[in-house]
Amino acid sequence: MSEQSPPVGRLRWRCRRGTTELDRMLGGYLEQDYAQASSALQLAFSDLLEQQDPDIFDWLMGAQAADAAFVDIISYLRKKYQLDC
């Protein structure tokens, strides 16, 4: 993991993904929750944005178990967007 999260502007750019679903989920988290998140969750989110879109999508949809480094942020996003059904 990185030691420090990049500036929010850079994160906003990195939230722009290949699908509308990921754009909205990741961008929504950044705009609504990121500032209040713990530093550990912020770092996990920043590192998550370095992963490939298909992996992120599968983790969020529950098609694959998330890598250990991303379990907390993926769990948070799944709850936020009610994907735990």
Buried (B, 14 or more C-beta within 10 A) or exposed (E): EEEEBEEEEEBBEBBEBEEEBBEEBBBBBBEEBBEEBEEEBBBBBBBBBEBEEEBBBBBBEEEEEBEEBBEBBBBBBBEBBEBEE
